[in-house]
């Protein structure tokens, strides 16, 4: 296991999940996502209750609980790629208190490109597989004919998700930019080109 500590930032559709998984494999790192960490520790007792209580009720998990769960996940990893956290300034400051990051990478993708990527996604309701109208359609016509667009992938919903992301996360990006930790990578290149850039940042850190 490598001891590299990497934070990957980017809007929905920027490719964080894909690049995080590849980095985790390349450098033998734990891939830590907020969702996975919450699910893995859903019965962990904290002063805020357990994640399960909020998740079962469909409520937003409070910052304090998310912080504790992420700290628990990171404490069990000698090296990691963190994806999906921090989402606001207070979480970024908390993260600074509990670990020293080697690399903070921001995948920079324009809103128009993010909308194109997210609205093109299609779901196979029978298998749960995700395809894309431009990049990845099934060869089988029967599968292609049954694909549907999820409600949260329509353009209006996508633009609202991006607005909320920008509102919450812009100050996180600025926080790392002000500390000279942030390295921006052009996320509109091919996934392989993005990975080469991201990999070189982590290698050189």
Rosetta silent file (secondary structure, phi, psi, omega in degrees, C-alpha in Angstrom):
SEQUENCE: XXXXXXXXXXXXXXXXXXXXXXXXXXXXXXXXXXXXXXXXXXXXXXXXXXXXXXXXXXXXXXXXXXXXXXXXXXXXXXXXXXXXXXXXXXXXXXXXXXXXXXXXXXXXXXXXXXXXXXXXXXXXXXXXXXXXXXXXXXXXXXXXXXXXXXXXXXXXXXXXXXXXXXXXXXXXXXXXXXXXXXXXXXXXXXXXXXXXXXXXXXXXX
SCORE:     score description
SCORE:     0.000 S_00000001
   1 L     0.000  133.812  174.746    0.000    0.000    0.000 S_00000001
   2 L   -78.851  157.026  177.417    1.203    3.487   -0.883 S_00000001
   3 L  -106.073   18.638  177.164    0.974    6.232    1.735 S_00000001
   4 L   -65.854  137.629  178.482   -0.020    8.967   -0.746 S_00000001
   5 E  -117.683  107.911 -169.795   -2.916   11.094    0.502 S_00000001
   6 E  -119.148  134.470  173.175   -4.867   12.479   -2.442 S_00000001
   7 E  -113.703  126.154  179.782   -7.974   14.675   -2.594 S_00000001
   8 E  -113.453  121.594 -178.445   -9.849   14.769   -5.912 S_00000001
   9 E  -114.814  151.049  177.219  -12.315   17.617   -6.444 S_00000001
  10 L   166.585  156.625 -178.477  -14.724   18.285   -9.286 S_00000001
  11 L   -70.959  165.431  171.603  -18.377   18.856  -10.139 S_00000001
  12 L   -55.007  130.980 -179.579  -20.879   16.052  -10.813 S_00000001
  13 L    91.918   -3.549 -178.281  -19.950   14.632  -14.216 S_00000001
  14 L   -77.429  -16.546  178.760  -16.315   15.773  -14.054 S_00000001
  15 L   102.726   17.770 -178.765  -15.054   12.186  -13.846 S_00000001
  16 H   -58.089  -45.361 -177.015  -14.010   12.028  -10.178 S_00000001
  17 H   -60.874  -47.207  179.632  -15.267    8.485   -9.703 S_00000001
  18 H   -60.972  -49.186 -176.638  -13.482    7.129  -12.768 S_00000001
  19 H   -69.920  -35.197  178.513  -10.185    8.876  -12.022 S_00000001
  20 H   -62.803  -44.739  179.760  -10.311    8.033   -8.298 S_00000001
  21 H   -61.951  -42.804 -178.956  -10.700    4.322   -9.018 S_00000001
  22 H   -66.228  -40.014  177.276   -7.808    4.382  -11.499 S_00000001
  23 H   -63.860  -43.008 -179.509   -5.578    6.257   -9.039 S_00000001
  24 H   -59.033  -41.494  179.447   -6.464    3.828   -6.263 S_00000001
  25 H   -70.483  -44.568 -175.641   -5.438    0.898   -8.463 S_00000001
  26 H   -62.422  -40.543 -174.108   -2.301    2.579   -9.834 S_00000001
  27 H  -109.584    9.806 -178.010   -0.902    3.577   -6.433 S_00000001
  28 L    53.292   56.283 -179.328   -2.518    0.859   -4.251 S_00000001
  29 L  -112.385  156.708  170.452   -4.595    3.390   -2.326 S_00000001
  30 E   -73.736  135.144  174.048   -7.902    3.140   -0.508 S_00000001
  31 E   -95.857  107.007 -175.889  -10.710    4.779   -2.533 S_00000001
  32 E  -105.883  115.849  173.269  -12.700    6.661    0.104 S_00000001
  33 E  -115.210  151.561 -179.192  -16.051    8.175   -0.879 S_00000001
  34 H   -59.424  -45.033 -178.895  -18.463    9.809    1.550 S_00000001
  35 H   -60.069  -46.964  179.099  -21.294    7.515    0.471 S_00000001
  36 H   -63.063  -42.068 -178.534  -19.239    4.338    0.903 S_00000001
  37 H   -63.842  -40.692  178.394  -17.880    5.527    4.261 S_00000001
  38 H   -65.763  -42.436 -179.381  -21.392    6.271    5.536 S_00000001
  39 H   -67.138  -37.425 -178.259  -22.718    2.905    4.353 S_00000001
  40 H   -70.675  -24.880 -177.144  -19.754    1.034    5.855 S_00000001
  41 L  -122.067   34.406 -170.344  -20.239    2.753    9.225 S_00000001
  42 L   -65.799  -18.541  178.838  -23.995    3.264    9.193 S_00000001
  43 L  -106.686   12.764  178.681  -24.409    2.007   12.768 S_00000001
  44 L   -69.647  127.302 -179.475  -21.453    3.913   14.227 S_00000001
  45 L   -79.741  128.361  174.241  -22.564    5.822   17.325 S_00000001
  46 E  -133.368  174.394  178.582  -21.687    9.525   17.372 S_00000001
  47 L   -66.598  -13.404  179.979  -22.973   12.495   19.332 S_00000001
  48 L   -98.169    3.501 -172.941  -25.210   13.179   16.317 S_00000001
  49 E    97.138 -163.217  179.450  -26.684    9.672   16.272 S_00000001
  50 L  -104.578  152.801  175.414  -25.923    7.040   13.625 S_00000001
  51 H   -55.238  -35.091 -177.017  -25.775    7.559    9.838 S_00000001
  52 H   -57.174  -39.517 -177.662  -28.535    4.962    9.480 S_00000001
  53 H   -58.322  -41.815 -179.214  -31.033    7.203   11.289 S_00000001
  54 H   -76.650  -41.999 -176.703  -30.577    9.969    8.706 S_00000001
  55 H   -65.648  -41.829 -179.980  -30.234    7.699    5.677 S_00000001
  56 H   -66.119  -30.506 -179.813  -33.383    5.708    6.502 S_00000001
  57 H   -86.661   -4.750 -178.761  -35.306    8.964    6.950 S_00000001
  58 L    69.981   25.542 -178.350  -33.916   10.337    3.662 S_00000001
  59 L  -100.590  157.372  177.066  -32.428   13.310    5.499 S_00000001
  60 L   -67.265  130.708  178.543  -29.134   15.102    4.934 S_00000001
  61 L   -74.992  127.227 -176.059  -26.429   13.722    7.215 S_00000001
  62 L   -64.413  153.185 -177.784  -25.082   16.624    9.347 S_00000001
  63 H   -51.056  -47.025 -175.711  -21.509   17.863    8.840 S_00000001
  64 H   -58.106  -40.357  179.748  -20.353   16.746   12.271 S_00000001
  65 H   -70.274  -44.360  178.239  -21.397   13.154   11.641 S_00000001
  66 H   -58.318  -43.809  179.650  -19.923   13.110    8.129 S_00000001
  67 H   -56.716  -46.878 -178.389  -16.648   14.466    9.555 S_00000001
  68 H   -64.688  -39.877 -179.298  -16.437   11.693   12.135 S_00000001
  69 H   -66.406  -43.349  178.986  -17.227    8.982    9.580 S_00000001
  70 H   -64.721  -41.682  178.068  -14.600   10.300    7.141 S_00000001
  71 H   -59.645  -41.500  178.049  -12.032   10.532    9.943 S_00000001
  72 H   -62.107  -44.542 -179.143  -12.754    6.902   10.845 S_00000001
  73 H   -64.144  -42.217 -177.871  -12.341    5.806    7.199 S_00000001
  74 H   -71.876  -30.808 -178.615   -9.062    7.704    6.764 S_00000001
  75 H   -66.526  -21.160 -179.685   -7.628    6.432   10.046 S_00000001
  76 L   -94.766    4.984 -177.113   -7.800    2.888    8.652 S_00000001
  77 L  -122.662  129.322  176.393   -5.931    3.771    5.440 S_00000001
  78 L   -74.584  -32.795  174.865   -2.198    4.366    5.102 S_00000001
  79 L  -141.925  151.087 -174.564   -2.846    6.039    1.758 S_00000001
  80 E  -154.672  159.331  164.732   -6.087    7.128    0.112 S_00000001
  81 E  -114.347  119.539 -177.801   -7.921    8.906   -2.688 S_00000001
  82 E   -99.933  127.717 -171.083  -10.718   10.980   -1.165 S_00000001
  83 E  -136.397  119.095  178.071  -13.696   11.598   -3.462 S_00000001
  84 L    99.308    6.299  179.679  -16.872   13.520   -2.577 S_00000001
  85 L  -154.334  139.696    2.124  -15.562   15.281    0.538 S_00000001
  86 L   -82.402  151.841 -179.724  -15.140   18.045    1.627 S_00000001
  87 L  -103.877   -9.032  177.634  -18.322   19.652    0.284 S_00000001
  88 L  -150.629  174.805 -172.877  -18.059   22.945    2.179 S_00000001
  89 H   -64.745  -40.452 -178.391  -15.507   25.156    3.904 S_00000001
  90 H   -64.943  -36.075  176.256  -16.033   23.803    7.422 S_00000001
  91 H   -67.369  -37.822  178.609  -15.445   20.246    6.180 S_00000001
  92 H   -63.324  -41.816  179.083  -12.265   21.394    4.396 S_00000001
  93 H   -66.848  -37.709  177.342  -10.981   22.963    7.609 S_00000001
  94 H   -63.687  -43.467 -179.999  -11.838   19.791    9.544 S_00000001
  95 H   -59.619  -40.271  177.378   -9.982   17.693    6.984 S_00000001
  96 H   -58.884  -33.726 -177.184   -6.924   19.905    7.450 S_00000001
  97 H   -75.260  -25.567 -172.666   -7.012   19.150   11.178 S_00000001
  98 H  -104.281  -12.599 -179.459   -7.086   15.366   10.810 S_00000001
  99 L  -157.386  160.235  174.739   -4.651   14.680    7.942 S_00000001
 100 L  -109.305  115.027 -177.799   -1.904   16.152    5.759 S_00000001
 101 L   -81.108  143.043  174.716   -2.726   15.889    2.068 S_00000001
 102 L   -89.282  -35.148 -177.347   -0.002   15.264   -0.516 S_00000001
 103 E  -141.788  135.861  170.914   -2.094   16.294   -3.535 S_00000001
 104 E  -122.674  112.356 -172.963   -5.263   18.324   -4.057 S_00000001
 105 E  -117.187  130.921  179.294   -6.443   17.951   -7.652 S_00000001
 106 E  -113.519  120.533  176.843   -9.366   19.788   -9.246 S_00000001
 107 E   -84.228  108.011 -173.851  -10.876   18.402  -12.453 S_00000001
 108 E   -90.850  113.616 -179.489  -11.869   21.553  -14.347 S_00000001
 109 L  -135.830  135.072 -178.474  -14.832   21.031  -16.698 S_00000001
 110 L   -68.194  156.056  179.416  -17.139   23.731  -18.095 S_00000001
 111 H   -59.262  -41.784 -178.524  -20.829   23.748  -17.155 S_00000001
 112 H   -61.265  -40.157  178.566  -21.891   23.142  -20.763 S_00000001
 113 H   -68.679  -39.481  178.118  -19.708   20.035  -20.978 S_00000001
 114 H   -62.118  -42.117  178.638  -20.982   18.778  -17.605 S_00000001
 115 H   -62.988  -42.837  179.237  -24.572   19.212  -18.798 S_00000001
 116 H   -60.390  -42.900 -179.238  -23.758   17.335  -22.024 S_00000001
 117 H   -67.668  -45.475 -172.997  -22.232   14.462  -20.088 S_00000001
 118 H   -75.502  -37.438 -178.904  -24.938   14.185  -17.437 S_00000001
 119 H   -75.174  -16.654  179.107  -27.997   14.618  -19.668 S_00000001
 120 L   -84.325   -6.032 -178.556  -26.645   11.961  -22.063 S_00000001
 121 E   -71.570  141.652  177.585  -26.677    9.249  -19.411 S_00000001
 122 E  -133.910  143.501 -176.564  -29.184    6.437  -19.878 S_00000001
 123 E  -108.337  136.510  169.564  -30.205    3.672  -17.474 S_00000001
 124 E   -88.936  107.414 -174.876  -31.046    0.061  -18.292 S_00000001
 125 L   -64.697  -18.693 -178.770  -33.978   -0.500  -15.882 S_00000001
 126 L   -84.099  -33.283 -175.422  -33.513   -4.279  -16.032 S_00000001
 127 L  -113.547  -18.436 -176.093  -29.818   -4.453  -15.107 S_00000001
 128 L    83.443    0.312 -179.792  -29.085   -1.051  -13.564 S_00000001
 129 L   -70.423  146.174  179.441  -26.234   -0.532  -16.055 S_00000001
 130 E  -106.346  132.951  176.582  -25.485    3.059  -17.116 S_00000001
 131 E  -122.739 -179.690  176.887  -24.817    3.986  -20.750 S_00000001
 132 E  -141.589  137.427 -174.412  -24.314    7.262  -22.608 S_00000001
 133 L   -63.143  -27.279 -178.252  -25.921    8.451  -25.826 S_00000001
 134 L  -101.659  -37.333 -168.696  -22.610    9.779  -27.185 S_00000001
 135 L  -103.778  -23.342 -166.914  -19.846    7.751  -25.583 S_00000001
 136 E  -158.381   73.111  176.160  -21.149    4.321  -24.666 S_00000001
 137 L   -97.416  146.457 -179.804  -24.291    2.855  -26.220 S_00000001
 138 L   -68.319  147.820  177.081  -24.941   -0.909  -26.160 S_00000001
 139 L   -72.495  -27.329 -176.668  -24.485   -2.870  -29.393 S_00000001
 140 L   -78.586  116.530 -177.923  -27.629   -4.843  -28.638 S_00000001
 141 H   -61.309  -34.102 -179.357  -30.674   -2.992  -30.106 S_00000001
 142 H   -62.660  -41.509  177.727  -33.009   -4.664  -27.614 S_00000001
 143 H   -68.100  -45.684 -178.060  -31.023   -3.169  -24.713 S_00000001
 144 H   -58.127  -38.335 -176.517  -30.723    0.217  -26.445 S_00000001
 145 H   -69.808  -22.968 -176.956  -34.508    0.382  -26.978 S_00000001
 146 H   -98.875    1.249 -179.638  -35.292   -0.065  -23.267 S_00000001
 147 E   -68.064  144.592  179.561  -32.859    2.549  -21.948 S_00000001
 148 E  -130.714  156.657  174.261  -34.392    5.450  -20.035 S_00000001
 149 L   -91.812  129.356  178.144  -33.209    8.826  -18.791 S_00000001
 150 L   -69.895  151.446 -179.258  -33.318    9.143  -15.011 S_00000001
 151 H   -57.180  -34.915 -177.094  -35.315   12.046  -13.592 S_00000001
 152 H   -84.576    6.690  176.003  -32.174   13.560  -12.054 S_00000001
 153 H  -109.166    8.221  174.537  -30.401   13.560  -15.441 S_00000001
 154 L   -74.145  157.469 -172.397  -32.790   15.971  -17.186 S_00000001
 155 H   -61.189  -42.789 -179.026  -31.262   19.325  -18.123 S_00000001
 156 H   -60.621  -44.214 -178.760  -33.230   21.412  -15.594 S_00000001
 157 H   -68.629  -41.282  179.830  -32.301   19.107  -12.715 S_00000001
 158 H   -61.437  -45.157 -179.331  -28.671   18.849  -13.838 S_00000001
 159 H   -64.936  -34.265  176.987  -28.291   22.637  -14.021 S_00000001
 160 H   -69.550  -39.829  176.659  -29.804   22.964  -10.545 S_00000001
 161 H   -60.737  -41.356  179.749  -27.409   20.295   -9.191 S_00000001
 162 H   -68.109  -36.274  177.874  -24.487   22.205  -10.694 S_00000001
 163 H   -63.711  -44.945  179.267  -25.750   25.475   -9.211 S_00000001
 164 H   -64.439  -41.848  177.841  -25.957   23.902   -5.732 S_00000001
 165 H   -59.124  -48.083 -178.118  -22.524   22.332   -6.171 S_00000001
 166 H   -61.610  -42.597 -179.114  -21.028   25.667   -7.189 S_00000001
 167 H   -60.024  -41.829 -175.620  -22.732   27.450   -4.286 S_00000001
 168 H   -85.742  -34.178 -167.122  -21.359   25.001   -1.730 S_00000001
 169 H  -103.795  -13.762 -179.708  -18.011   24.034   -3.175 S_00000001
 170 H   -55.589  -40.315 -178.681  -16.643   27.223   -4.771 S_00000001
 171 H   -71.250  -24.836  175.593  -15.249   28.288   -1.399 S_00000001
 172 H   -69.006  -46.050  177.954  -13.588   24.873   -0.987 S_00000001
 173 H   -58.293  -45.523 -179.046  -11.785   25.287   -4.319 S_00000001
 174 H   -65.152  -36.657  178.996  -10.732   28.800   -3.308 S_00000001
 175 H   -57.650  -47.001 -179.558   -9.568   27.554    0.103 S_00000001
 176 H   -76.171  -30.249  176.342   -7.101   25.125   -1.497 S_00000001
 177 H   -65.583  -42.256 -179.345   -6.157   27.637   -4.194 S_00000001
 178 H   -65.157  -28.454 -179.152   -5.286   30.211   -1.501 S_00000001
 179 L   -90.575    5.156  179.425   -3.071   27.671    0.280 S_00000001
 180 L    63.180   20.512  178.739   -1.218   26.901   -2.991 S_00000001
 181 L   -91.236  -23.787 -169.669   -2.181   23.224   -2.683 S_00000001
 182 E   -75.999  130.617  170.949   -4.595   23.118   -5.612 S_00000001
 183 E  -116.385  122.214 -178.660   -3.490   21.664   -8.957 S_00000001
 184 E   -94.160  133.597  179.163   -6.008   22.138  -11.758 S_00000001
 185 E  -120.303  136.543  178.595   -6.304   19.485  -14.461 S_00000001
 186 E   -68.741  104.524 -177.326   -8.225   19.934  -17.720 S_00000001
 187 L   -82.182    2.181 -179.987  -11.083   17.486  -17.239 S_00000001
 188 L   -94.111    1.356  173.754  -12.348   17.922  -20.797 S_00000001
 189 L   -74.251  177.060  174.702   -9.547   15.794  -22.258 S_00000001
 190 L   -64.936  155.209  178.913  -10.093   12.097  -22.913 S_00000001
 191 H   -53.932  -36.318  179.546  -10.251    9.982  -19.710 S_00000001
 192 H   -68.444  -39.953  178.355   -6.802    8.544  -20.520 S_00000001
 193 H   -66.482  -41.355  177.711   -5.277   12.011  -20.978 S_00000001
 194 H   -60.603  -44.108 -177.985   -6.856   13.201  -17.733 S_00000001
 195 H   -63.036  -39.847  178.712   -5.482   10.162  -15.939 S_00000001
 196 H   -61.059  -41.421  179.105   -1.952   10.793  -17.221 S_00000001
 197 H   -66.564  -45.282 -179.037   -2.110   14.366  -15.896 S_00000001
 198 H   -64.314  -43.077 -179.414   -3.581   13.302  -12.559 S_00000001
 199 H   -61.649  -39.304 -178.510   -1.072   10.466  -12.199 S_00000001
 200 H   -68.452  -33.692  176.537    1.869   12.805  -12.801 S_00000001
 201 H   -62.672  -46.579 -178.016    0.588   15.200  -10.089 S_00000001
 202 H   -67.815  -39.882 -179.869    0.414   12.366   -7.569 S_00000001
 203 H   -62.296  -41.120 -175.426    3.786   10.932   -8.623 S_00000001
 204 H   -80.971  -12.274 -174.921    5.531   14.286   -8.239 S_00000001
 205 L   -70.885    0.000    0.000    3.913   15.141   -4.878 S_00000001
